[in-house]
Amino acid sequence: MQQSETSKHVCQHGTRLQSCSICQPSLPHPDLAFALDQRSRAEAARPRLLRLARMNGIGPDEAEDVVQETYLEAWRHREKLREPEHFAAWLDGICRNICKRSIRARAARPQMSEVDVLEGEASAQPVDLPDPFAVDPASELERQDVQILLDRALGHLEARTREMVELCYLAELPQREVAERLSMSLGALELKLHRARQKLQQVLHGELREEAQCLGLLRDSDESMGWQETQQWCWGCGKRRLRATFERGPEGLITFRLRCPDCSPLYGDDVANTDELRRVGVLHSFPRLGALRSFRPTFKHFLLAGCAFSRTVFDQRRCTICHSNVQIDILDRNTLESMYVGSHAWPQSIYVRVTCPNCEPYVCEFFSVLLMNQDVRTFLLARSHVHVTPPTMDTSAGQDAFRSRLLDLRSGERLTIMTHPHTLQTITAVLEA
């Protein structure tokens, strides 16, 4: 047996196979062996590399060039592949680096367009003007920094886990399709994604914390206390998504709170707080919060409860707690600030002060009055990115009126409501596309 094993390494000329000057030229060259061994795997990786290039900001026209350059770069640095079983992950890493290089080169190139100096003069010399649709280099560089940081964070995951994350969250493929592609059950995929998110959170709060904070990727104090971003945008500023949380009080009472990351710190108050509104009887028609588990349905119930409150107080002029008749006073911000000296700041708006002979008085923004109108409720419930402009004094049909406007920042549709300044009834409501 030993004789047979030894004979495998001895050529017909009686010398070791690797040392024979006659037989050695016929052996495959190591570089050629590498190429033959990896060629099929590289070609099989082409669809994945094309998809990876697109996910990293490369246009469809450039993606093929990026993949070809990836193959060329891999060949040039083939000696750096120390573990052949990690060939796919190694190739992906090269592709990502080339994508970053391509984006940096694109951002550095000036984007110019040619226009004629004088219209109609064909012979006029073109003037170079910055393209108004060109990518802002500063924004592009910031996006690249975020991309590099996330790429470093993803590098802490195993190759297969990273592929799952990229397919589900970057390529936005349905989880069922990803599970079938990776030959695993949907439950196993969800479990691995959950663990991957936890791992990425640990990395961003640990090793990469400083970089993540500089780029604004870490949760702020609101989020660290359990606040979650919702799909509903702040109707006060229209610039930020609202954050929401469910809080359990000492008596087991659930409180639903909404905050705007910009407006709430500025004015020192929540956008909505069921604990405060419960005190003035807003939530008498609100379902038990323990039965509501997601933010969007809770927000809709909250809005509908506010509508019922507004009809009772501003239309029927009755207290929602003791059912006594109430007095309604219209106040501007200056008057309000002089009445409540030392309180939190008040946004620029018109306010309504409700005074009950038996209950404590309270103040509402004019937005609460608008909720009596069916068109307003329909507009708000059907859209998630609405900005409500502060009411201003105007005229309608020859009489004074408060003009309010709801603007859908996605479609551009506008709902303009004219409200009587004394009765608070809607005079007109016009929807414009």
N, C-alpha and C positions, 0 to 999 in steps of 0.2 A: 504494500500500500504506500509506503514511504517512497519506494522507487518510482511508482506511478506519479505521485504528486511532484516529485523533483523533475521528472521527464517533461512535465508541462512547461517548465521554465528553461529548457535546454533545446537549442535549435539543432537542425540537421548537420551543422558544421561543428558541433561539439562544444559550443560556448553558450553562455547565458544569453537568452533571447534579447534582453535589453542592451547587452554589450556587443552583439554581433554587428559588425559594420556592413554586412551583406543583407541581413534580414531587417535591420532597423528602419531603413527608408520605407519599407512596405507597411509599417505600422501607422495607424491613424495619428495625425498630429493632435496634441492635446487641445489646441484651439478648435480644430475641426471637430474633434469629439464633443467639445462643449456645444458647438453650434448645432451639430446633429441631434444632440440630446435635448436641447432646449428649444429647437425651432418649432416643433409641434405645440409645445406649451405656450410659446410666445404667440403663435398664430391663433391659438384658442383664446388667448387673452385679449385679442384685438377688440371684440365688442365691449368687453369690460373697460378697457382703456379709453375707448371712444366715449363711453358713458361717463367715465371718471373725468375726462377732460371737459365735457359739457358741464358737469357739476361744479367744476372749479373755475367757471367763468370764461371758458373758451367757446367761441362761436362755432357753428357747424362747418363753416368753410375752413377754419383753422384746425379743427380737431384731428383730421387725418394727418396733417403735417406734424402735430404734436406727438401722435402715436409713432410715426416714422422716426422722429427725433429721439423718442424714448428707446426704440430698438437700437438706434445707433449709439446712444449714450450707454445703454446696457452692454453693448459689445465692447465699447472702449474701456469700460471699467469692470469687465467680467471677472477680473481677479479678486474684486471686492466681495463677490458672492461666496461666502465661506460655508453657508449651509444651503445646499441645492434644494432642500425641501421647502425653503422659504422663498423660492424663486418668484412666486406670484406677488407676495407682499413687497419684495425688493423692487420688482418691476413697477408696482403701483407707486412706490415712493419716488422713483425716478420720474414717473409721469407727473406727479404732483409738483415736483421741483421745476420741471420744464414749464408747466402751466403758470407757475408764479413768475418765472423768468419772462415768459411771453407777455403776461399782463403788465409787468413792470416796464417792459420795452414799449408796449402800446401806450401806457400812460405818459411815458417820456416823450413820445412823438407829438409834435404840435398838430392840432386838428385845425385845418384851415379850409375856407371855402372861397371860391372866386366869384366876384360880382363886378359888373361893369361900372365904371365911374359915372358915365352919363348914359342913361337909358336910351337905347336905339342906336348908339354908336358902336358898330361892330368892331371898329378898329381900336377902340379904347383899351388901354392897358388894364388888366384885371388887378384888383386890390385885394390883398390878403386880409381877411377879417376872421377873428375867432369864431368857430362854429358854435352857435348858441346851444346846440344839442350835444356838444362834446362832453365827455366825462370830466367832472371836476377832479384835477389831479390830487388835491388834498383829500377829498372824499374817497377817491380810489385807493390812495395809499392807506387810509384808515381801514377801508374794507380789506385790503390785503393783510394788514396787521392782524385783524380779527381772524382772517382765514388761516394765517400762519399759526396763530395761537391755538385755534381749534384743531388744526392739523397736528400740532404737538400734543394736545390733549388726547386726540384719537390714537396717537402713537402708543399710549399706555394700554390700549386694548389689544387683545389677541387678534390675529389677522381675520379669523372667521367672524368674530364679534364686530370688528370694525366694518367688515363688509355688510353685515346686517344693519348697522347704524346708518351707513351711507345709503343703502338701498331704501330704507324706511323713511329717513329724515331728510336726506339731501336729494335723492332722486324722487322721493315722495311716492314710491310704489305702494300699492295696497299690501297690507301685512299678509293676507292670504296668498298673494302672488309670490311674495318673498319667501314665505314658508315652503311653498311648492318648489320654488327654484332651488332652495337650500336643502330640500328633502328632510324637513322636520315638521312637527305638528304646530298648529297655530298657538297652542298653549305654551309649548316649549319656546317658541319665538318670543312671545310676550314676556315670559319669565326672563329670558336672556336680555331683552331690551331693557327691562326694568333694572336688572343688575348693571347693565352698561351705563344707564343714566346715573345710577348711584356712584359708579366708579368715576365717571366724568365729573360729577359734582365734587367728589373728594379731591380729584386732581386740581380742579380750578380753585378750590378753597385751600389747597395745600401747596404743592410744589409750584404751581403757576399762579398763585394768588395775587402777587404784585402786578404781573402783567394783566391779569383779568380785571383787576380793579382799575387800572389805567384806561382800559378799553371799555369800561362800563358793563362788563359781562357778569359781575357778581350781583347777587341779590342785595337790595338795600335793606334798611331796617324794617320796612313794612313787610317785605317778602319773608325775611327771616323770622317774623312773628306769625307766619301762617297766611299772609295775604297772597292771593293768587290773581293773576291778570285775567280779565274777562274779555269777551268779544265786544262788549259795549263800550263805546267811546264816551268821554266826558262831554255832555251837552253844553257845559259852561264855556270851555275853551276850545273844544273840538280837536285838541292836539294830542291827547294821551288817552290810552285805554284805561278804563276804571279798574281798580283792584277791589276785590271783595273777600269777605271772610265771614264765617259763622262762629260766634262766640257763645259759650255756655256760661251763664251767670251762676252765682252761688246757690240759687234756688232751682237750678236746672233749666231756667228760662233761656231760650236760644235767641240771640241777637244777630241780625243781618246788617252788615255795614258795607258801605261803598265809599271809596276814596279815589280822588284824582291825584296822581303823583305830583302835579304842579299846583293845582288849585287848593287842595286840602292843607298842605303846609303853609301856603300863602295866607289863607283866611282862617286857619286854625280850626277847621270844622270838617266833618264828614260831608260828602255829597248826600248821603242818606244813612240814617241810623234808626232801625226799628225800635230801639229802646227809647230814644227821644220822642219819636212819633207816637209811640204807644201812650205816652203821657198825655198827649193832646187828643187822643181818640182817633187817630188816623187809621189804626189797624183793627178797628172793630169788625171789619169784614175780611181780615187777612187770615189765611189758613195757618194751622199750627206749623211753626218753622221746623219742628222735628221731622215732619213728613216730607220736607223739601230738601233735596240733597245736591242739587246743581244750581249754578248761579243764574243762568238765563231764565228758567221757569220762575225762580224766586223773584227776579227783577220784574217779570211780567205781572206776577201777583202783586208785587209792591206798587207798580204803576196803576193797576186797576183799583187797588185799595185807595190810592191817592185820588183817583177820579171820584170814587164814592164819597170821600171826605170833602172834596171841593164842591160837589153838588149840594151836600148838606149845609156846608158853612157859607159858601158864596152865593149860591142860588136861593136856598131856602132860609138862609140867615139864622140857622139854628146851631147850637153847640152839640157836638157829637158825643159829649159826655153826659151832660145833664138835660139836654134838649131845650134849654132856655134860649130866648132870642139874643143874638149877639150884635155888637156894633162893629162895623168895618170902617177902618181909616186907611187912606192911601198915603204912604210916606215915601220920600226920596231918601237917598243914602245919607245926605248931610243931616237931615232931621233925625234920622235913626241914630246916627253916631252921637248926636247931642243928647238924645234920650238915654242911650246906653253907653255912657262914658266909661272907658276902660275895658269894654268887651272886645271880642275879636274883631278883625277887620271885616268890612262888608263889601261884597262885589258891587260894581256899578250897575244898578238896577232900580226898579220900582218895587216897593214892598207893601204888603198888606198886614195891618195889625188887627188882630181879632181880640175883642174884649167881651168876656162873658161875666154877668153879675155874680156868678157863683164859682167860677173856675179861674185859674190863673191865666192872664193874657199871654199871647204869644204872637210871633211875627213869622210870616211866610213870604217867600219870594213870589213875584208875579207869575212865575212859571206854574205855580199851583193853581192859579185862576184859569190858565189856558187848558188845564186838564179837563175842565168841564166840557170842552168842545170835542165832539166825536171825531172830527177830521184830525185834530191834534193827536188824539189817542191812536188812531189808525196809522198816522204818519210815523209816530214814535215806535209802535210795536212792529212795524214792517221794516224798519231800518235800524241799523246799529251804529251808524256814524253820522249823527245829527248834531249840528251846532245851533243853539238857540240864542239869538241876538238879544241884547237888553232892550226892553220896550222903550219907545220914545213917543212923545206927544205929536199927533198928526191930526188930520181932519178926514172925515169920511161922510159923504153925502151932506156936506155943509155943517157938520157938527164935530166937536172935539172927540178925539178917540186916541187910545193907546195902540200904536202899531208894533206888533211883534212878528218875528220871522223865524221859521225853522228851515234850515238849509241842509239838505242831504249832501255831504261832502264827497260822496262817491258818484252819484248820478247828476248832481247839480240841480235837482228839483228843489223848488222853494214853496213853502206854504206861508202865506202872509195872513195874519189875523188882526182885524180891527176890533177893539174892545171898548165898550162904553165906559168912561172913567168913573161913573157913579153907580150904575146898576151892575157893572162887571159882566154884562151879557155880550155875546159875540154879535157884532154888527155885520161883518162880512168875513169870509174865509176863502182865499183864492189860492189854488194850486197852479204853479207855473213850472213847465218843463225846462 
